[in-house]
Amino acid sequence: MNEIPTTAASQGAEDPREAQPARWDKGGSHPPIVENGAPLMFIDRGEAVDVRPAAERIASLFASMPNQREVLLAALRLAAEPVAEAEVYEAMAALQQHSHSVFSPLTLCRSLEKAGALIALTADGEPLPGEVEVVVDEEDGEEYLVAAEPPEVFWKTTEDGEAYVEADDPLARTRAVLDDESAYLEIYRTVLSACAAPGGAKTPDLAAAVDGHPLVQSPRLYVQHFLKKLEDAGAIRWEGAWVVGSAAADVLAELDAKQAASASKAQGEGVLR
């Protein structure tokens, strides 16, 4: 815990802030502190403020981190009612155990908070105070301002966050992918069928089934292209193997229907000839 002397370093300075410039705490967890003999003051770091509506900021966050979609959504669903931050982080970390994510649960929650999807509350359900509470301590006859123990944090999903969760539609996103890449429906069906099998599918096995297929030779594509598209849409996810999400069953049924219709059409054209 950082202790800050209440006396100015230079007795001759009219403004103690001139004698003791702002400094950053070692953890970098809050803005600079002005050592001015008064309660701690926060300095504007000059960060750009995103003034877009929360709904837009939340959508942008999810669009920028498609491979973290399930983790972000899990946090918002879990925090439908105020929940202790430790519980949220534990649930998020469990989902991240196979992803080797560079983003910690804390970082992701802070991103959701900044976007307007989460709000940090105290145990009483009140917003966390914007300033660090300080108390006066004394050591060797000199008084110090000491940051008090921070309150326990509870995360709560905002109305805008709840609206995003409610509107989340992996089936629609997957359909959009298939519409955009309709020439590769057979490939997507192969990948989804393998991922839907018990235990999921490993990348080498999927590559063996896809990379040599005539459809991906020109232009040259590899299985990773299709995995990324499906993962970003929320149709599959990595859990030590590629497994299907909630939209996969509907998508596979639709692909089967399209394949059956195509085969029936081809058979009918053959009879007419």
C-alpha positions in Angstrom: 0.0 0.0 0.0 1.6 3.3 -1.0 2.0 5.9 1.7 2.2 9.6 0.8 3.7 12.2 3.1 1.4 15.1 3.8 4.2 17.6 4.0 5.5 19.3 0.8 9.1 18.5 -0.2 9.9 22.1 -0.9 8.9 24.6 1.7 9.5 27.5 -0.7 6.9 26.5 -3.3 3.7 28.4 -3.3 1.9 25.4 -4.8 3.0 22.1 -3.4 2.2 20.5 -6.7 5.1 22.3 -8.2 7.4 20.8 -5.7 6.0 17.3 -5.9 5.0 16.3 -9.5 2.4 13.8 -10.2 3.5 10.2 -10.2 2.0 6.9 -11.3 1.4 4.0 -8.8 3.5 1.0 -9.6 0.5 -1.1 -10.5 -0.7 1.4 -13.0 -4.3 0.8 -11.7 -5.3 4.4 -11.2 -4.5 7.9 -12.5 -1.5 9.9 -11.1 -1.6 11.1 -7.6 -0.7 14.6 -6.7 1.3 14.8 -3.5 0.1 18.2 -2.3 -0.6 17.8 1.4 -4.3 17.5 0.8 -6.6 14.6 0.1 -5.5 12.7 -3.0 -6.4 14.4 -6.3 -6.7 12.7 -9.7 -5.3 14.2 -12.8 -7.0 13.8 -16.2 -4.8 11.6 -18.3 -6.2 13.1 -21.5 -7.7 9.8 -22.7 -10.1 10.1 -25.5 -13.7 9.6 -24.4 -16.0 7.4 -26.5 -19.2 9.4 -26.7 -21.2 6.9 -28.8 -24.3 5.3 -27.2 -23.5 2.3 -25.0 -25.3 0.0 -27.5 -22.8 1.0 -30.2 -19.8 0.7 -27.9 -20.8 -2.8 -26.8 -21.4 -3.9 -30.4 -17.9 -2.6 -31.3 -16.3 -4.4 -28.4 -17.8 -7.7 -29.5 -16.9 -7.1 -33.1 -13.3 -6.4 -32.2 -13.0 -9.6 -30.0 -14.9 -12.3 -31.8 -12.8 -15.1 -30.3 -13.8 -13.8 -26.8 -17.5 -13.7 -27.6 -18.5 -16.7 -25.4 -16.4 -15.4 -22.5 -17.8 -11.9 -22.7 -21.4 -13.2 -23.0 -20.8 -15.6 -20.0 -19.9 -12.6 -17.9 -23.0 -10.7 -18.9 -25.3 -13.6 -18.3 -23.7 -14.4 -14.9 -24.0 -10.8 -13.8 -27.7 -10.5 -14.6 -27.9 -10.0 -10.8 -25.0 -8.5 -8.8 -22.3 -11.1 -8.4 -18.9 -11.0 -6.6 -16.1 -10.3 -9.0 -14.2 -13.4 -8.0 -17.1 -15.6 -9.0 -17.3 -13.9 -12.4 -13.6 -14.2 -13.0 -13.6 -17.9 -12.1 -16.4 -18.6 -14.5 -14.6 -16.7 -17.3 -11.3 -18.3 -16.6 -12.9 -21.8 -16.9 -14.0 -20.9 -20.4 -10.6 -19.6 -21.3 -8.7 -22.6 -20.1 -8.2 -24.0 -23.7 -7.9 -20.6 -25.5 -4.6 -19.3 -24.1 -6.1 -15.9 -24.1 -3.9 -12.8 -23.5 -6.9 -11.1 -21.9 -7.5 -11.7 -18.2 -11.1 -11.9 -16.9 -10.4 -8.6 -15.1 -9.3 -6.9 -18.4 -12.4 -8.2 -20.2 -14.7 -7.0 -17.5 -13.1 -3.6 -17.5 -13.6 -3.5 -21.2 -17.3 -4.4 -20.8 -17.6 -1.7 -18.1 -16.0 0.9 -20.4 -18.4 -0.1 -23.2 -21.3 0.3 -20.9 -22.3 -3.4 -20.6 -21.2 -3.9 -16.9 -21.3 -1.7 -13.9 -19.2 -2.2 -10.7 -21.1 -2.0 -7.5 -20.5 -2.2 -3.8 -22.0 -4.9 -1.6 -24.9 -2.4 -0.9 -25.6 -2.2 -4.6 -24.2 1.3 -4.9 -21.8 2.4 -7.7 -18.2 2.2 -6.6 -16.8 5.6 -5.5 -14.8 7.4 -8.2 -12.1 8.5 -5.8 -9.8 6.4 -3.6 -10.7 6.7 0.1 -7.8 7.8 2.2 -7.0 7.7 5.9 -4.3 9.5 7.9 -1.6 7.3 9.4 1.4 8.2 11.5 4.9 6.7 11.6 8.0 8.1 13.3 6.1 11.3 14.2 5.2 12.0 10.5 1.7 11.8 9.2 0.9 9.9 6.0 -2.2 9.6 3.8 -2.8 5.9 3.2 -5.2 4.5 0.7 -8.0 2.6 2.6 -8.8 -1.0 1.8 -11.0 -1.0 -1.4 -14.6 -2.2 -1.1 -15.5 -5.6 -2.4 -16.6 -5.3 -6.1 -19.8 -6.8 -7.5 -20.5 -6.8 -11.2 -23.9 -6.1 -12.6 -25.0 -6.2 -16.2 -26.5 -2.9 -17.4 -29.8 -2.6 -19.4 -27.7 -2.1 -22.6 -25.7 -5.2 -21.8 -28.8 -7.2 -21.2 -30.2 -6.0 -24.5 -27.1 -7.2 -26.3 -27.3 -10.6 -24.7 -31.0 -10.9 -25.7 -30.3 -9.9 -29.3 -27.2 -12.2 -29.7 -28.0 -14.5 -32.6 -25.3 -17.0 -33.6 -27.7 -18.7 -36.0 -28.2 -15.5 -38.0 -24.4 -14.9 -38.0 -23.7 -18.4 -39.2 -26.4 -18.1 -41.9 -24.8 -14.9 -43.1 -21.4 -16.7 -43.4 -23.0 -19.5 -45.4 -24.8 -17.0 -47.7 -21.5 -15.1 -48.3 -19.6 -18.3 -49.0 -22.3 -20.4 -50.7 -19.8 -21.9 -53.0 -18.4 -23.8 -50.0 -21.5 -25.2 -48.4 -20.2 -28.7 -48.8 -17.0 -27.8 -46.9 -18.9 -26.1 -44.1 -21.2 -29.1 -43.8 -18.1 -31.4 -43.6 -16.6 -29.2 -40.8 -19.8 -28.8 -38.8 -20.6 -32.5 -39.0 -17.2 -33.5 -37.7 -17.4 -30.9 -34.9 -20.8 -32.2 -33.9 -19.5 -35.7 -33.4 -19.0 -36.9 -29.7 -15.7 -35.4 -28.5 -15.6 -32.8 -31.3 -12.9 -32.8 -33.9 -9.1 -32.0 -34.0 -7.7 -29.5 -36.5 -5.4 -32.1 -38.2 -8.4 -34.4 -38.9 -10.4 -31.5 -40.3 -7.5 -30.5 -42.4 -7.2 -34.0 -43.8 -10.9 -33.8 -44.8 -10.9 -30.3 -46.2 -7.5 -29.2 -47.5 -7.4 -31.7 -50.4 -11.0 -31.0 -51.5 -11.4 -29.8 -55.1 -13.4 -26.8 -54.0 -10.5 -25.2 -52.0 -7.8 -25.6 -54.6 -8.4 -22.3 -56.6 -8.5 -20.0 -54.9 -6.4 -21.9 -52.4 -8.1 -22.1 -49.0 -7.3 -24.2 -45.9 -9.4 -25.5 -43.1 -8.4 -22.6 -40.8 -10.3 -20.3 -43.0 -13.6 -22.1 -42.4 -12.8 -22.7 -38.7 -12.3 -19.0 -38.2 -15.5 -18.0 -39.9 -17.5 -20.5 -37.9 -15.9 -19.6 -34.6 -16.4 -15.9 -35.1 -20.1 -16.6 -35.9 -20.4 -18.6 -32.7 -21.2 -21.9 -34.5 -18.2 -23.7 -33.1 -15.7 -23.2 -30.2 -12.4 -24.6 -29.1 -12.5 -26.8 -25.9 -9.4 -28.9 -26.5 -11.2 -29.9 -29.7 -13.6 -28.1 -32.0 -17.1 -28.6 -30.7 -20.4 -27.1 -32.0 -22.4 -24.3 -30.4 -26.1 -23.9 -30.0 -26.7 -22.9 -33.7 -25.0 -25.9 -35.2 -27.9 -28.3 -35.2 -30.2 -25.9 -37.0 -27.4 -25.0 -39.5 -26.7 -28.7 -40.3 -30.4 -29.4 -40.8 -30.6 -26.5 -43.2 -27.5 -27.7 -45.1 -28.9 -31.2 -45.3 -32.1 -29.8 -46.7 -30.2 -27.7 -49.3 -28.1 -30.7 -50.3 -31.2 -32.9 -50.7 -32.9 -30.2 -52.7 -29.9 -29.8 -54.9 -29.6 -33.6 -55.5 -33.3 -33.8 -56.3 -33.0 -31.0 -58.8 -30.0 -32.6 -60.4 -31.8 -35.9 -60.6 -34.9 -34.3 -62.2 -32.7 -32.5 -64.8 -31.1 -35.9 -65.6 -34.5 -37.5 -66.3 -35.6 -34.6 -68.5 -32.5 -35.1 -70.6 
